[in-house]
Amino acid sequence: MFRGSPTAYVAKKVRMIQHPLGILCILLLIETLVLFFSESPRTKKFFHFPPPLFWIYFLPMIVSGLGILPTQHAIYPKITNMVLPAGLILLLISTDIQAILKLGRPALLMMFTGSIGIMLGAPIVVLFFKPWLPPGAWSGFGALSASWIGGSANMIAVKEVIHTPDAVFFPMIVVDTVVAYSWMGLLILLEGVQKKYDAWNRSDRGVVEELARKTDATDARTKKFSYQYLPLILAVAFGGSWISNGLAEIIGGGSFAWTIILASTLGILFSFTSLRKLEFHGASRMGYLFLFLVLTSIGARANLSGISSAPLLIVAGMALVLIHAVFLLIVSRIVRIPLCLVAAASQANIGGPASAPIVAAAYEPALASVGLLLGILGNVMGTYLGLITSQLCKLLG
């Protein structure tokens, strides 16, 4: 009879996959299964919390812990170096800068205020909780700040650039899930006090009416691939990744930080060209698939050694969100901005473009597209501002 843990038993019975193509196949299979069941009408309710992103990271960790995949292999950094820049380019290629600028001063002011609240709040939280935080926690909050300014793509990009330890990163995934979803619920709940807040704040409701006229409530993005355009989408993605890596070698000596910055910038530049039309043929959908593949490779390298710090980090994450909220409420009071824009900008930061329209529409249905555009703006800024915030956290951590 075998003595020891079930994990050790499975690891002894299962032969570890070492071939790069075998590893890639397993990672893609995990990604496929999670996405399939999260979108299936029968099972998608089980992915409301934790969300698919959590499982795409967590399941490869379990598989590698069982000894099916190695925790260290040359294929993992190659996936990051080639696929992550490609994914960022595809996610940013549909950015409509002109539509974002049409949002006007109040909406953009709220968005930037929320981002500044995260940028300053993260190092403050690191400094305050420093005696109780695990080593390297500053890098975890650096990656988290990128997520709470932009989204998951920004979080992964910054994580790889600043080399956030896997033992720190997994608890931050938990923080990102628990705190962000709790905050979204609170923002939706606060819709009930919107009239009282705006009356107390003497909010300028004309701003909301003007925004509704400026923006279109439709989302032009598609989740379907046009397969005749798929080769072009792949060529643009990996061609841009190749250019970004090549320029990073020239400018920054091969620094991955430069690769990420250049890829993000290249994606935004592409959005000013006819390549932006690739979004109608599934460019961002492919970008997310690339992003999730990178996340599976990160998960396979990780372990559960840092999970014990999650409760403390959740408290620290809540403190960070409260600082972010204080910044928003102060500026809202000074400029007399309605609560609906405060909530939309906050969710655009903390939640991103997927959930910001939901919160915005809960307050004012006509503002759904405002939430979407603010979330997209967060994606544009997230990597750049996340890298700056990481350095601030490092100074105080």
N, C-alpha and C positions, 0 to 999 in steps of 0.2 A: 504493500500500500504506500502511495506517495505521501510524504509528509512535507508540509510547507503551505504557502499561500496558493490559491487558485491561479493567480497570475503566473507564478513560478512553474506551476504544473503545465499550463498551456504553453508557456515559453519553451519548456523542455520537449513537449510533444510536437510543436509546430516548427517547421524549418523556416528560418528567416529568409525573406526575399532580398537579394542583394543586387540583382541586375537593374540598371536604371530604368529600362522599359517596364519591368515588372512593378517597380515602385511607382512609376508614373501611372500605370494602369490602376493600381489600388487606390491612389489618391483621387483619380478621376472617377472611379467607381463610387467612392464615398461621397464625393461632391454630387454626383448624379442621383444617388439614392436620397440624399437629404433634400435636394431641390425637387425631386419627383414627389416625395411624400409631403413636402411643405406646400405644394401647389395642388395636390390631389384633394378634391372636395371631401373625401372620407376621412382624411388624416390631417388636413392643414390646421385644424383647431388645436392640435397638440404642439404646434410650432409658434403659437402666439407668444408663449413665454415658457422657456427660453426661445429666442428666435432662431431661424436657420443658421445665421452667422455663428452663433455659439456652437451648434452641433458640428458645423463644418470644421471648426477648430478643435473641438473636444474629441470627436470620434477618432481622428488620426492619432491623437495622443494615447487613446486606449489601445489602438491597434499596435502602435510601436511599443507600448508598455507590455503587451502580450507577446512580444518578440516576433511578430509577423513582419514588421518593418524595422529597419535600423534607425536609431536616434541620430546617428551621424552618417552622412553620405554626401558625396560630391554633387549629386543631382539636386539637392535642396538649394544650395546657394545659386546654382545655375538657373533654377526655376525663378528665384527671386530676381536675379540680375537681368534676365531676358523678359520674363512675363510681366513683372510688376510695372516697369515703365510702359510696356505695350498697353496694359490695362488702363493706366492713368490717362494715356493719350486718347483712348476710345471713350473714356468717361467724360473727358473735358472737350471733346471735339464738337459736341452739340451746344456748347455754351453760347447763349444769346446775350452778348454784352449790351447791345442796344436796348433789348427788352428790360434788362436789369436796371440800366440807367434811367429808364422811363418810370421806374418806381417812385422817384422823387426823394427829396431830402428826408422826410420823417421816417419812411420805411428803411432807407439806407442808414440813417443815423441810429435807429434802434438795432439794426443788424451789427453795425460796427461797435456799438456800445456793448452789446452782448459778447462779442468776440474779445473786446478789451477786458471785460469782466473775467473771462476765462484765462486770458493771458496773464493778468495780474493776480488773479485768485489762485492759480496753480502754484506759483512760487511761495505765496503766503501760506497756503495749506502745507506745503512741503516743510517750510520753516517751523510752523506751529507744531506739526505732528512728528517732526524729525526724531525726537528721542524714542519714539515707539515704532517707527517705520523700519522695514527690512533694508539691508544694503541694496543700493541701486534703485530705490523707490523713486528717486527724482526722474529717472528715465521712464518709468511707468506713467508718471503724471505728465511727462512730456508727450508721450504717445497718446494718452487720454485727452489731453488738451487739443491735439490735432483732430481727434474724433468729435469733440464737443464744439469745435469751431467749424469743422467740415463734415466728415463722415468716416466710415470704416476704411475707405481707400486711403484717406489721409493718415489715419491711425497706423495702418500697416506700413505705409511709406516711411513715416517718421520712426516707427519702431525699428525698421531695418537700418535706417541711416544712423541712429544714435546707439544701436546695438543694445536695445532693452533686453535684459536677461529673460529667458523663457519662464523662469520661476517667478518673475515679477509680472510678466505680460499676461499670463493666464488669470491671476486674480484681478487684473485690470479689465479683462474681458467680462468678468463677473460684475465688477463695479459698473462698467459701461451698460450692461444689461439691466441690472437691478435699479440703479439710480435713474438712468435715462427713462425707463418705462414708468417708474414711479412719478417722475417729474411730469411726464406727458399726461398721466392721469390727473395730477393736481391742476395742470393748466386747463384741461377740459372742464374740470370741476369749477374752476374760478369763473367760467363763463356766466355762472349764475349771479355773480356780483358785478358784472360788467357795467350795468347802468349806474349802480351806486358809486363805483370807482370813478367813472367818467364824470359824474355829477360833482363828486368831491374834488376831482382833479381839474375840473373845468376844461375837459379835453375838447380839442378842436375836431368835431365829428366831420367837418367838411373835408378833412384829409382822407377819410375813408371813402367818401363819395368820389373824390378825385381819382383815387387809386383804382376804384372799380371801373371808371371810364377809361383809364389808361391801359389796363391789362385785359387779357383775354382769358376766360375761365377754362379754356381747353388745353389739354396736354398733348402736344404733337408727337410725343415719343411713342415708339412702338416696341412691343416685346416679341415681335415676330421677325424671323430672318427672311431676307430676300436672298435666296441661295446663289443667284447669279452675281450678287455683289459681295458674297462672302470672301472670295479670293482678294478683292480689292481691300476689304476691311482688314484682312490679315496682313496684307502687304503694307498698308499704312501703319498698322500697329507695330509690327516687327521692324519695318523700315525706320519708323520713328525711334524705336528702342535702340536699334543699331546706331543711328545718328547720335542719340543721347549718350550712349556708352562711349562712342568714339570721341565726341566733343569733351566728355568728362575726362578722358585720358589726356587730352591736350590742355584743357583749362585747369583741371584740379588733380592731375596725376592719378586718375582712375578712381577718385573719391565717389562713393555711391551717393553721397549727398548731392553732388553736382549732377549725377545721372538723374536723380529724382526731380531736382529743380528744373533741369533742361527738358525732361520729358513733360512735366506739367506745363511749362512755358510753350513747348512745341504744340501740345494739345490745344491750348488757348489760341495760338497763332493759326492753327488749322481751322479753328472755328470761324475765322474771318474769310475763309475760302469756300469754294463749292464742295470741299470735302465734308462740310457740316451736314450736307444732305445725306451722308451715310447713316446718320441717326435714324432716318426714316426706314432704313433697311436692317436695323438691329445692331448698330455699332455699340451703344451703351450696354445692351444685353450681353454682347460678347465681352465687353470690358469687365462686367461683373463676373462672368465665368472665369476670366483670367485672374481677377482679384481673389475669387474663392479658391482657385487652384493654389495660388501663393499661400493663402491662409492654411490650406491642408498641409502644405510642406512645412510651415512654421509649427503647426500642431504636432506633426510627427516628431519634431525635434524636442518638444516640450515634455514636462512632467508635472506631477501634482505637488511637488515639494513645497511650493510657496502658497498653497491654498489656505493654510492656517491663518495667513495674514489678511484674508479677504474681509472678515467683519470689520476690522479696523479701517481698512481701505475704503469700505463702503461708507463709513462715517465720515472719512476725509473727503470722499467724493460728494457727499451731501453738503458738506461745508463749502466745497468749491462751487456747487450749484447755487447755494444761498448767496455767496459773494457776487456771482454773476447776476442774480436776481436783484440784489441791492443796487448795482450799477444801473440796471434797466429802469428800476422804479424811480431812482433819483433823476435820471435824464428825462423820463416820462413826465415827472412832476414839473421840472424846469421848463420844458418845451410844450407841455400840455398835450402829450400824445396819447391817443385812446388805448385802452387795455388790449383791444384786439390786435393792435400792431406790436405791443409789448409781448404778447403771447406768441404771435406768429414768428417774431424775430428770435425769441428764446428757443422755440422748438426747432427753428431752422438751424440754430447753433447746436443744441444738444441732440436733436433727433435727426436732422438732415432733410433732404428733399423728399424722402419717402413719407415721412410723417408730418412735416410742417404744413402741407395743404390740408390735412385732416384737422389739425388744431385751428388753423386759420378759418376754415369753413365752419367749425363749431361755433365761432363767434359771429362771423359774417360770411355767408355762402359765396358772395362775390369775391372774397379775398383768397380763395383757394389757390389761384395762380400766383398771388403775391407770396404766399408761403412757399410755393414751389420754386419761384425765382430766387427768393432769399436763400433757400436751401442749396440751390445750384451755386449761388455766390459763395456760400460757405465752403463748398467743394473746391472752388477756385482758390480761396484764401487759405484753406486748412493746412496744407503742407508747408507753405511758406511761414505762416504765423506759428504753426506747431513747432517748427525748427527753432524759431526765435524763443518761444516759450520754454522749450527744452533747455536752452542755454541759461535762461533765467533760473529755472529749477535747479540746474547743475550748480550754479553759483551759491545757492542757498541750501543745497542738499548735501 
